[in-house]
Amino acid sequence: MSELKKAVVIGAGIAGLITARMLSDYYDEVCIIERDELPSEPANRQGVPQSFHPHRVLPRGGLILEHYFPGYNDELVALGAIPSHEEKFMIANRYGTLVNMANADSSFKIASSSRALLEWVLRQRVQSIDHISFLTSTEVTGLMTSEDQRSITGVYTKERGRDNREAMLTADMVIDAAGRSCKLIRWLDKIGLSVPEPEVLKVSLGYSTRYYKIPSSIQNDWGTVITESDPVQGIRAGMLWRIENDIAGLLLFNAGGDEYPSTQPDEFQEQIKHLFASDEIVALADQLEPFQGPRGYRISESVRQHFELMENWPSGLLVLGDAFCSFDPIHGQGMTVAAIEAETIAKCLNEQRMHPEPQFERQVLLRMQQAIEPAWWLSSVADLRWKGVEHVGPSRMKGVAFAQKYINLFTKQAMKKASQENNKHLFFTQFLMNALILPPSEYFKGEILNMILNDNGSEEEMELRAELGVQDPELFQQRIDEIIPSFQLEFDGQIKKLLETFQHAMSK
């Protein structure tokens, strides 16, 4: 691909770093443009307002990161991060509490770390690649175009600082990975391109995070505690977990705009008492030493753009990360989805090298939409349980009510089997779907539905049967196919091998 000489990536966050590393396999030169001055050690940046709060890489994202940054996870652990596959954890919801479970991601190497440490480790790797350069303290102010405006040929830039010096930077490909602060729609409008109406989840979410030091006396006495929300009862989600270097974080979350978690220490401590498994969390928190926060973060909406619908989308331009589709951060999907998008672009570049096709960029955007559909749908289904959350856009979201009732009964049965029979197969199946390893089509299945509809006429069972609308198990799969979206998530050999490993482990 000798014609692929230079690529520009806008943004040096996690999405931008993964993208630049991926592009380095195809382009002779890659330049990352970042409005911040980058720190020389792990530290939160002004341009990443949510960096104070917890971030996590889901197992699917971990596989992709390990491909592009081999050994990055071991490096995180060497710098103080916690190997989560070794961590004990407790999960609690309205169906009970499971204590000291072997972590569900034991087949995946994932470390628990701060956003700052993960970004720093990845950035060090990217900075070591000779044909990748960084242009910092610089803003992109617009897109350069060909005379017919059908191609993007570079970007206009402006230095941040006293001089505000302006310049032009030419490129064969520009990829916007600037996150929620992306100005791409404004730039497209300036060159006469109208963007289709996006999907918007009016989520009005809020979370607050407080950090603690872990005394040496209790280092080995506890692990992660996850308490799920119950929007019907107005019960928040909470999580208490280790990060790195003897630091723990405690997070509270709810959506719908009703009484966000507090940022006042006394009120925050009081709100912990209203979580599932509150006694356990309060007892643990009382042994820790508060030193930062609580600090809040609020988001009014999640947005999924549909650039792939633009027939006049210009060549030489792509977009990924939150600039393409932003998610509710509580589900931990953002970094993993960005990695999936970068991986999708790489697959398309490989195919284009072998069999060049017109409208390459638009086809990439379409493939990316197919790749992120499960994550968007699953997070929306979860958030729409909260009163006040609303999905708006050109099309109605499919299967939400059925999925919510299915998940309720599945979760109840999974907790029952895990606690009473020590059978964690259902629990891990749900974990794999939420980890974006298992496609929803392998979770919402007729044979599984027939198995969980054995709850002695419980409220959850009656609600699901009413939503299903058929009684004959022979018709379950047909009905599910009518209700649930058809997902086209791509799987490679590595993921299939991991699924086989899980299935073998569960059969023992």
C-alpha positions as CSV (number, residue, x, y, z in Angstrom):
1,M,0.0,0.0,0.0
2,S,2.7,2.5,-1.1
3,E,0.0,5.1,-1.7
4,L,-0.8,5.3,2.0
5,K,1.9,7.7,3.0
6,K,0.6,9.8,5.9
7,A,-2.3,9.6,8.4
8,V,-3.4,12.1,11.0
9,V,-5.2,11.1,14.2
10,I,-7.0,13.8,16.1
11,G,-6.8,13.1,19.9
12,A,-4.1,11.3,22.0
13,G,-6.5,9.6,24.3
14,I,-6.9,5.8,24.5
15,A,-8.9,5.7,21.2
16,G,-6.3,7.9,19.5
17,L,-3.4,5.8,20.7
18,I,-4.9,2.5,19.7
19,T,-5.8,4.0,16.3
20,A,-2.3,5.4,15.7
21,R,-0.7,2.1,16.6
22,M,-3.0,0.3,14.2
23,L,-2.4,2.8,11.4
24,S,1.4,2.4,11.8
25,D,1.1,-1.0,10.2
26,Y,-0.3,0.6,7.0
27,Y,1.0,4.2,6.7
28,D,4.6,5.4,6.3
29,E,3.9,8.3,8.7
30,V,1.3,8.8,11.4
31,C,0.9,12.1,13.3
32,I,-1.2,12.4,16.5
33,I,-2.6,15.9,17.1
34,E,-3.5,16.7,20.7
35,R,-4.8,19.9,22.3
36,D,-3.2,19.1,25.7
37,E,0.4,19.1,26.7
38,L,1.0,15.5,27.5
39,P,2.3,14.7,31.0
40,S,5.7,12.9,31.5
41,E,4.3,10.5,34.0
42,P,0.9,8.9,34.7
43,A,-1.5,11.8,35.4
44,N,-5.0,13.0,34.7
45,R,-5.3,15.5,31.8
46,Q,-7.4,18.6,31.6
47,G,-8.8,17.5,28.2
48,V,-10.2,14.2,29.7
49,P,-12.7,15.5,32.2
50,Q,-13.8,12.0,33.2
51,S,-10.3,10.7,33.8
52,F,-10.7,11.1,37.6
53,H,-13.3,8.3,37.5
54,P,-13.0,4.6,37.0
55,H,-12.1,3.1,33.6
56,R,-11.9,-0.5,32.6
57,V,-11.1,-2.6,29.6
58,L,-13.5,-5.3,28.9
59,P,-12.1,-8.7,27.9
60,R,-12.8,-8.1,24.2
61,G,-10.9,-4.9,24.4
62,G,-8.1,-6.6,26.3
63,L,-7.6,-9.1,23.5
64,I,-7.3,-6.3,20.9
65,L,-4.9,-4.3,23.1
66,E,-2.7,-7.3,23.7
67,H,-2.5,-7.7,19.9
68,Y,-1.3,-4.2,19.3
69,F,0.6,-3.7,22.6
70,P,1.9,-7.2,23.5
71,G,2.6,-7.5,27.2
72,Y,1.0,-4.2,28.1
73,N,-1.0,-5.9,30.8
74,D,2.1,-7.3,32.5
75,E,3.6,-3.8,32.3
76,L,0.6,-2.4,34.1
77,V,0.9,-5.0,36.9
78,A,4.6,-4.2,37.2
79,L,3.7,-0.6,37.8
80,G,1.2,-1.4,40.6
81,A,-2.0,-2.4,38.8
82,I,-4.0,-5.3,40.1
83,P,-4.4,-8.4,38.0
84,S,-8.1,-8.7,38.2
85,H,-8.2,-12.4,37.3
86,E,-6.6,-13.1,40.7
87,E,-9.0,-10.9,42.6
88,K,-11.8,-12.2,44.7
89,F,-15.1,-10.5,44.2
90,M,-18.6,-10.3,45.5
91,I,-21.7,-9.4,43.3
92,A,-25.0,-8.4,44.8
93,N,-28.4,-7.6,43.3
94,R,-32.1,-8.0,44.3
95,Y,-31.8,-11.7,43.8
96,G,-29.1,-12.2,46.4
97,T,-25.3,-12.0,47.0
98,L,-22.6,-14.2,45.7
99,V,-19.4,-14.1,47.7
100,N,-15.8,-14.9,46.9
101,M,-16.5,-16.1,43.4
102,A,-13.6,-16.9,41.2
103,N,-13.4,-14.0,38.9
104,A,-15.4,-14.5,35.7
105,D,-12.6,-13.1,33.5
106,S,-10.0,-15.6,34.7
107,S,-9.3,-16.7,31.1
108,F,-8.5,-13.1,30.2
109,K,-5.4,-11.1,31.3
110,I,-6.9,-7.8,32.5
111,A,-5.4,-5.5,35.0
112,S,-7.4,-3.1,37.2
113,S,-5.7,0.4,36.8
114,S,-6.5,4.0,36.6
115,R,-7.2,5.7,33.3
116,A,-4.0,7.7,33.7
117,L,-1.8,4.7,34.1
118,L,-3.3,2.8,31.2
119,E,-3.0,5.8,28.9
120,W,0.6,6.4,30.0
121,V,1.7,2.8,29.3
122,L,0.1,2.8,25.8
123,R,1.5,6.3,25.0
124,Q,5.0,5.1,25.9
125,R,4.6,2.3,23.5
126,V,3.3,4.5,20.7
127,Q,6.0,7.1,21.3
128,S,8.7,4.4,20.7
129,I,7.5,3.8,17.2
130,D,9.8,5.7,14.8
131,H,7.2,6.8,12.2
132,I,4.6,8.0,14.7
133,S,4.9,11.7,15.8
134,F,3.0,13.8,18.3
135,L,1.9,17.4,17.8
136,T,0.8,18.6,21.2
137,S,-0.8,21.8,22.5
138,T,-2.4,22.1,19.1
139,E,-6.0,22.3,18.1
140,V,-7.5,21.1,14.8
141,T,-9.7,23.9,13.5
142,G,-11.0,22.5,10.2
143,L,-10.7,20.1,7.3
144,M,-8.7,20.6,4.2
145,T,-10.5,19.4,1.0
146,S,-9.8,18.8,-2.6
147,E,-11.2,21.3,-5.2
148,D,-14.3,19.3,-5.7
149,Q,-14.7,18.8,-1.9
150,R,-15.1,15.0,-2.3
151,S,-11.8,14.2,-0.5
152,I,-10.2,15.3,2.8
153,T,-6.6,16.2,2.1
154,G,-5.5,17.3,5.6
155,V,-6.4,19.5,8.6
156,Y,-6.0,23.2,9.6
157,T,-4.3,23.6,13.0
158,K,-3.7,26.3,15.6
159,E,-1.2,26.2,18.4
160,R,-2.6,26.8,21.9
161,G,-0.7,29.5,23.7
162,R,0.6,33.0,23.3
163,D,1.2,33.0,19.5
164,N,-1.9,31.0,18.3
165,R,0.1,30.1,15.2
166,E,-2.0,28.6,12.4
167,A,-0.8,25.9,10.0
168,M,-1.9,23.2,7.5
169,L,-1.1,19.6,7.7
170,T,-1.7,17.4,4.7
171,A,-2.6,13.7,5.0
172,D,-4.0,10.8,3.0
173,M,-6.2,9.9,5.9
174,V,-7.6,11.8,8.8
175,I,-9.3,10.0,11.7
176,D,-11.1,11.9,14.4
177,A,-10.7,10.3,17.8
178,A,-11.2,13.4,19.8
179,G,-14.1,12.0,21.9
180,R,-17.1,13.9,23.2
181,S,-15.4,17.2,22.4
182,C,-15.2,16.4,18.7
183,K,-16.1,19.2,16.3
184,L,-16.4,17.1,13.2
185,I,-20.0,17.9,12.5
186,R,-19.3,21.6,12.6
187,W,-16.3,21.0,10.1
188,L,-18.5,19.0,7.8
189,D,-21.1,21.7,7.8
190,K,-18.5,24.2,6.8
191,I,-17.8,22.3,3.6
192,G,-21.4,21.9,2.8
193,L,-22.1,18.4,4.1
194,S,-25.2,17.7,6.2
195,V,-25.1,14.9,8.8
196,P,-28.0,12.5,9.3
197,E,-30.1,12.7,12.5
198,P,-28.3,10.7,15.2
199,E,-29.7,8.3,17.7
200,V,-29.8,9.9,21.2
201,L,-30.3,8.2,24.5
202,K,-31.4,11.0,26.9
203,V,-29.9,9.3,29.9
204,S,-29.2,12.1,32.4
205,L,-26.8,10.0,34.3
206,G,-24.6,10.8,37.2
207,Y,-21.9,9.1,39.2
208,S,-19.6,10.1,42.0
209,T,-16.2,8.5,42.9
210,R,-14.2,8.6,46.1
211,Y,-10.7,7.2,46.5
212,Y,-9.1,5.6,49.6
213,K,-5.8,4.3,50.7
214,I,-5.7,0.6,51.7
215,P,-4.0,0.0,55.0
216,S,-1.5,-2.8,54.9
217,S,-3.3,-4.6,57.7
218,I,-6.3,-5.5,55.3
219,Q,-4.5,-5.9,52.0
220,N,-5.5,-9.5,51.6
221,D,-8.8,-9.5,53.3
222,W,-11.1,-8.3,50.6
223,G,-11.7,-8.0,46.9
224,T,-14.0,-6.2,44.5
225,V,-17.6,-5.6,45.5
226,I,-20.2,-4.9,42.7
227,T,-23.7,-4.0,43.7
228,E,-26.1,-3.8,40.8
229,S,-28.9,-1.2,40.5
230,D,-32.6,-1.7,40.7
231,P,-34.2,1.2,38.9
232,V,-37.8,0.1,39.8
233,Q,-36.9,0.5,43.5
234,G,-34.6,3.5,42.9
235,I,-31.5,1.6,44.2
236,R,-28.2,2.9,42.7
237,A,-25.4,0.8,41.4
238,G,-22.2,0.8,43.4
239,M,-18.7,-0.6,43.1
240,L,-15.7,-0.8,45.5
241,W,-12.6,-2.1,43.8
242,R,-8.8,-2.0,44.0
243,I,-6.9,0.2,41.4
244,E,-3.2,0.4,41.8
245,N,-0.5,1.0,44.4
246,D,-2.7,0.3,47.4
247,I,-5.5,2.6,46.2
248,A,-9.2,1.7,46.2
249,G,-12.2,3.5,44.6
250,L,-15.8,3.6,45.5
251,L,-18.3,4.6,42.9
252,L,-22.1,5.3,43.1
253,F,-24.3,5.6,40.0
254,N,-27.8,6.3,38.8
255,A,-29.5,7.5,35.7
256,G,-32.7,9.4,34.9
257,G,-31.7,12.7,36.5
258,D,-33.2,12.0,39.9
259,E,-31.0,12.9,42.8
260,Y,-27.5,12.2,41.5
261,P,-25.0,10.6,43.9
262,S,-23.6,13.2,46.2
263,T,-20.2,14.8,46.1
264,Q,-20.4,15.7,49.8
265,P,-18.4,13.2,52.0
266,D,-21.1,12.8,54.7
267,E,-24.0,12.4,52.2
268,F,-21.9,10.1,50.0
269,Q,-21.3,7.9,53.0
270,E,-25.0,7.9,53.8
271,Q,-25.9,6.9,50.3
272,I,-23.7,3.8,50.5
273,K,-26.1,2.5,53.1
274,H,-28.9,2.2,50.5
275,L,-27.1,-0.2,48.1
276,F,-27.5,-3.9,47.9
277,A,-24.9,-5.5,50.1
278,S,-24.6,-2.2,51.9
279,D,-23.4,-3.7,55.2
280,E,-20.4,-5.3,53.5
281,I,-19.5,-2.1,51.6
282,V,-19.8,0.1,54.6
283,A,-17.7,-2.3,56.7
284,L,-15.0,-2.3,54.1
285,A,-15.1,1.5,53.5
286,D,-14.8,2.1,57.2
287,Q,-11.4,0.4,57.2
288,L,-10.1,2.5,54.4
289,E,-8.5,6.0,54.5
290,P,-10.3,8.6,52.3
291,F,-8.0,10.9,50.5
292,Q,-9.7,12.1,47.2
293,G,-13.2,13.0,46.4
294,P,-16.0,12.3,46.2
295,R,-16.1,14.0,42.8
296,G,-19.1,13.8,40.4
297,Y,-19.5,13.4,36.6
298,R,-22.7,14.1,34.8
299,I,-23.8,13.3,31.2
300,S,-27.1,14.3,29.7
301,E,-27.1,12.0,26.7
302,S,-25.3,9.3,24.8
303,V,-25.2,9.8,21.0
304,R,-24.7,7.4,18.2
305,Q,-24.0,9.1,14.8
306,H,-25.0,7.5,11.5
307,F,-22.4,8.9,9.1
308,E,-22.6,5.7,7.1
309,L,-25.9,7.0,5.7
310,M,-24.2,9.9,3.9
311,E,-23.8,9.1,0.2
312,N,-21.5,12.1,-0.1
313,W,-19.2,11.1,2.8
314,P,-15.7,12.3,1.7
315,S,-12.8,10.0,1.1
316,G,-9.8,10.3,3.3
317,L,-11.9,10.8,6.5
318,L,-12.9,8.4,9.3
319,V,-14.1,8.8,12.9
320,L,-14.2,6.5,15.9
321,G,-14.5,6.4,19.7
322,D,-16.9,8.7,21.5
323,A,-16.9,11.0,18.4
324,F,-18.6,8.1,16.5
325,C,-20.8,6.7,19.3
326,S,-20.7,7.7,23.0
327,F,-21.8,5.3,25.8
328,D,-22.9,5.4,29.4
329,P,-19.5,5.1,31.1
330,I,-20.9,2.9,33.9
331,H,-21.0,-0.1,31.5
332,G,-17.2,0.2,30.8
333,Q,-17.7,-0.1,27.1
334,G,-16.0,3.0,25.7
335,M,-12.4,2.0,25.5
336,T,-13.3,-1.5,24.3
337,V,-15.6,-0.2,21.6
338,A,-12.9,2.1,20.4
339,A,-10.5,-0.9,20.2
340,I,-13.2,-2.8,18.2
341,E,-13.6,0.1,15.8
342,A,-9.8,0.4,15.3
343,E,-9.7,-3.4,14.6
344,T,-12.5,-3.1,12.1
345,I,-10.6,-0.3,10.3
346,A,-7.6,-2.6,10.1
347,K,-9.6,-5.5,8.6
348,C,-11.0,-3.1,6.0
349,L,-7.5,-1.7,5.2
350,N,-6.3,-5.3,4.7
351,E,-9.2,-6.1,2.4
352,Q,-8.8,-2.8,0.5
353,R,-5.2,-3.6,-0.1
354,M,-6.1,-6.9,-1.8
355,H,-9.3,-5.9,-3.5
356,P,-9.7,-2.1,-3.8
357,E,-13.3,-0.9,-3.7
358,P,-14.9,2.6,-4.3
359,Q,-16.4,4.4,-1.3
360,F,-14.0,2.7,1.0
361,E,-14.5,5.0,3.9
362,R,-18.3,4.7,3.8
363,Q,-18.0,0.9,3.8
364,V,-15.7,1.2,6.8
365,L,-18.3,3.3,8.7
366,L,-21.0,0.7,7.9
367,R,-18.8,-2.2,9.2
368,M,-18.1,-0.2,12.3
369,Q,-21.8,0.3,13.0
370,Q,-22.3,-3.4,12.7
371,A,-19.4,-4.1,15.1
372,I,-20.7,-1.7,17.8
373,E,-24.4,-2.6,17.5
374,P,-24.4,-5.1,20.4
375,A,-22.7,-2.7,22.8
376,W,-25.0,0.2,22.0
377,W,-28.1,-2.0,22.2
378,L,-27.1,-3.7,25.5
379,S,-26.2,-0.4,27.3
380,S,-29.4,1.2,26.0
381,V,-31.5,-1.7,27.2
382,A,-29.9,-1.4,30.7
383,D,-30.3,2.4,30.9
384,L,-33.9,2.5,29.7
385,R,-34.9,0.7,32.9
386,W,-34.5,4.1,34.7
387,K,-37.5,6.4,34.8
388,G,-36.8,9.5,32.7
389,V,-34.4,7.8,30.3
390,E,-35.6,8.1,26.7
391,H,-34.3,6.9,23.3
392,V,-35.0,9.3,20.4
393,G,-34.0,9.2,16.7
394,P,-35.0,8.2,13.2
395,S,-35.9,4.6,14.2
396,R,-37.3,2.8,17.2
397,M,-35.0,0.7,19.3
398,K,-36.0,-2.9,18.9
399,G,-36.7,-5.5,21.6
400,V,-36.1,-3.4,24.7
401,A,-39.1,-4.5,26.9
402,F,-38.5,-8.2,26.0
403,A,-34.8,-8.0,26.7
404,Q,-35.3,-6.3,30.1
405,K,-37.7,-9.0,31.2
406,Y,-35.5,-11.8,29.8
407,I,-32.4,-10.4,31.6
408,N,-34.3,-10.1,34.8
409,L,-35.4,-13.8,34.8
410,F,-32.0,-15.0,33.5
411,T,-30.2,-13.1,36.2
412,K,-32.5,-14.5,38.9
413,Q,-31.9,-18.1,37.6
414,A,-28.1,-17.5,37.3
415,M,-27.8,-16.2,40.8
416,K,-29.9,-19.1,42.1
417,K,-27.8,-21.8,40.3
418,A,-24.5,-20.2,41.3
419,S,-25.4,-19.8,45.0
420,Q,-27.4,-23.0,45.6
421,E,-25.9,-25.4,43.1
422,N,-22.4,-23.9,42.6
423,N,-23.3,-23.9,38.9
424,K,-21.9,-20.7,37.4
425,H,-22.6,-21.6,33.7
426,L,-25.5,-19.1,33.3
427,F,-23.6,-16.4,35.3
428,F,-20.6,-16.7,33.0
429,T,-22.7,-16.7,29.9
430,Q,-24.1,-13.4,30.9
431,F,-20.6,-12.1,31.7
432,L,-19.3,-13.1,28.3
433,M,-22.1,-11.2,26.6
434,N,-21.5,-8.1,28.7
435,A,-17.8,-8.4,28.0
436,L,-18.6,-8.2,24.3
437,I,-17.2,-11.6,23.7
438,L,-20.5,-13.5,23.2
439,P,-23.0,-11.9,20.7
440,P,-26.5,-11.3,22.1
441,S,-27.8,-13.8,19.6
442,E,-26.0,-16.5,21.6
443,Y,-27.6,-15.3,24.9
444,F,-31.1,-14.6,23.7
445,K,-31.8,-18.2,22.4
446,G,-34.9,-20.4,22.4
447,E,-33.2,-23.2,24.2
448,I,-32.0,-20.9,27.0
449,L,-35.4,-19.3,27.2
450,N,-37.1,-22.7,27.6
451,M,-34.6,-23.5,30.4
452,I,-35.1,-20.3,32.4
453,L,-38.9,-20.4,32.1
454,N,-39.0,-22.8,35.0
455,D,-39.5,-20.4,37.9
456,N,-42.8,-21.7,39.4
457,G,-44.9,-18.9,38.2
458,S,-42.8,-16.1,39.6
459,E,-43.4,-12.4,38.8
460,E,-40.4,-12.4,36.5
461,E,-41.6,-15.5,34.6
462,M,-45.1,-14.2,34.2
463,E,-43.9,-10.8,32.9
464,L,-41.6,-12.5,30.4
465,R,-44.3,-14.9,29.2
466,A,-46.6,-12.0,28.6
467,E,-44.0,-10.1,26.6
468,L,-43.1,-13.3,24.6
469,G,-46.6,-13.9,23.4
470,V,-46.2,-17.6,22.6
471,Q,-46.4,-20.7,24.7
472,D,-45.0,-23.4,22.4
473,P,-41.2,-23.9,23.0
474,E,-40.9,-24.9,19.4
475,L,-41.8,-21.3,18.5
476,F,-39.5,-19.6,21.0
477,Q,-36.5,-19.1,18.6
478,Q,-38.7,-17.8,15.8
479,R,-40.3,-15.3,18.2
480,I,-36.9,-14.2,19.6
481,D,-35.7,-13.6,16.0
482,E,-38.7,-11.4,15.4
483,I,-38.1,-9.3,18.6
484,I,-34.4,-9.0,19.0
485,P,-32.1,-7.2,16.5
486,S,-30.0,-9.4,14.2
487,F,-26.4,-8.7,15.1
488,Q,-23.5,-9.0,12.8
489,L,-20.6,-8.9,15.2
490,E,-17.5,-10.2,13.7
491,F,-15.4,-12.9,15.4
492,D,-11.9,-13.9,14.8
493,G,-10.2,-17.2,15.6
494,Q,-8.8,-16.0,19.0
495,I,-12.3,-15.2,20.3
496,K,-13.7,-18.5,19.1
497,K,-10.8,-20.3,20.9
498,L,-11.6,-18.5,24.1
499,L,-15.2,-19.4,23.9
500,E,-14.3,-23.0,23.5
501,T,-12.0,-22.8,26.5
502,F,-14.9,-21.3,28.6
503,Q,-17.3,-24.0,27.4
504,H,-14.8,-26.7,28.3
505,A,-14.2,-25.2,31.8
506,M,-18.0,-24.9,32.4
507,S,-18.6,-28.5,31.5
508,K,-16.3,-29.8,34.2
